[in-house]
């Protein structure tokens, strides 16, 4: 009898709770009011607590939601979080192009009432498209009268995210148009041949002891990204002794970043050099600030530009050193070798997880940035440690061929695999790419590694042709779809493709200006999708 009474009470109570949660008499009209503010390097979301026992669900969406009554579709929802608190903290590893909303969740009704209005991270920061027009670099090198520069000083400034190149101008007096995008009437010299956040100026031909300089960022089309920096005075003393050498910009062991199997070395170029020689050493050089190769050289390469991709995998544990020397047209030294910079190879860092693929995995983007620029690597934004076994230019065939030599020394438990983009856009049939991915998958399984395949994001052939002057096979979409269908049939996979695809089935410019390599926003999105599915593919 007591059991029947208890069962009846339970049923009536559940029915009452259900009626309260699911009808207009309960919470049908309830809608949380979501607010957000930026605190240091984080974003804090808050909403009023509901006076009813409930938890809260925060949805992260790739596009603005269609309505406020239903959960977003799987192809729109990047991830979701649950909490009993009425507050949630977001870090800056999420792309700005995401939308956040919250709902209260009850025992039966999901949600209780409606979802809140959505907020984007640009709204959180209080930024608008117009605000981004006022971004400006900040000088980081100073040469006041009491500490003048030699005839060819190195001018440096803070980098601007998304800048493809910069324009620097020298002024005879303060500009008439500070905080503007237009050149100054006081300009005596300018250059747009600036592809890093530094410039080795040559004042030996300018008849002035005191000038000012400023710089602005430009996009691929030469349009300003923000305004000119504040004009900075530069005092010149031509009699000062000049030690001319490249300034290293690559930090190969920066905290919180993934170790590169194929390092990329980068620097600020020096005036008068047309080529550069990079040398890798087993010990610190015995001849610093010299021009002769070191006795400890184990590898070298001559390149044009401001970065150098190592041809060989660096998976022998130990400490290495590298430096770079400028060369003129005749191959003679310009100045001296840069300071030697060390980096450490530690294969134990890859025992948990590794990433394996082509240049999208290796890193870089926005045309001018290489894997040495960590903000353009999706590994930077992952919630777990990895080593980066990517190699720029890889095809699915070369990935399969280098697997034993490049992956097995690290013995990762989990291997994130993405490959085939270069193959497919160059005309390799989807069947061949699938064969190569199958070989990689089977090698993983034979060696106790869990293969986690990722679908291929689309590309944008017109942008690729514009930037690289390379044609793409006309049937690329069908071939990509075939490979991605295969990947979705695997036991462990992460589906990236839908989140990067516009209405034309292509990769939009706001994720990759060159049509191929996702930029910062794209790399952040890749990472958050991986983070969201990591527990599923690793349990």
Number of C-alpha atoms within 10 A of each C-alpha: 6 7 8 9 10 11 12 12 12 12 12 12 12 14 13 12 16 16 16 17 22 19 14 12 10 15 20 17 11 17 20 21 16 20 18 21 16 17 11 7 9 15 18 15 21 18 18 12 17 15 6 9 11 18 19 24 20 20 22 23 24 23 18 17 20 10 11 18 17 13 17 19 11 10 14 17 21 25 17 14 12 15 13 13 13 17 17 17 13 14 14 12 21 20 21 18 17 20 22 22 24 30 29 29 20 20 14 15 18 18 27 28 25 22 26 21 19 21 19 21 21 15 16 17 15 12 11 10 8 9 10 12 14 16 19 23 22 19 20 12 14 17 17 14 14 7 12 19 24 21 22 20 23 22 22 19 19 14 17 20 14 21 24 22 25 25 19 22 20 24 21 17 17 18 19 11 13 16 16 19 19 12 17 18 13 16 17 15 12 15 13 15 11 18 21 23 22 25 24 21 16 15 19 12 7 12 8 12 16 17 21 20 25 23 30 29 30 21 16 16 8 14 11 22 24 22 21 29 23 20 21 21 21 22 21 23 18 15 9 11 10 13 11 21 24 26 20 20 17 20 17 22 14 11 9 14 21 25 25 23 22 21 23 20 24 26 22 24 28 26 20 15 20 17 21 26 19 24 22 24 23 17 17 21 20 11 12 15 17 17 17 12 17 18 13 15 16 13 14 16 14 15 15 14 15 20 24 21 18 18 13 12 15 18 19 13 11 12 14 19 20 23 25 31 29 29 22 15 10 8 13 13 20 21 22 19 26 22 20 19 17 18 16 16 18 16 19 13 17 24 16 17 20 25 24 23 25 24 23 28 26 28 29 25 28 24 22 16 22 24 29 24 18 22 23 29 30 30 28 21 25 22 14 12 17 25 25 26 28 26 27 18 15 21 23 25 19 17 26 20 14 14 17 14 11 19 21 14 15 20 20 26 17 21 24 23 24 24 30 28 27 18 19 24 21 15 14 19 17 21 13 16 23 19 15 21 25 16 17 23 20 14 18 23 11 10 13 12 20 22 25 22 26 22 23 22 24 24 27 20 21 16 19 19 14 13 14 12 11 13 13 18 13 11 11 21 15 12 21 24 16 16 24 21 12 17 23 15 9 15 11 16 21 24 19 21 20 16 21 22 17 12 7 8 15 18 26 22 16 14 23 24 24 25 27 26 24 31 29 26 21 24 28 26 27 28 21 22 18 25 17 17 15 17 9 11 16 12 5
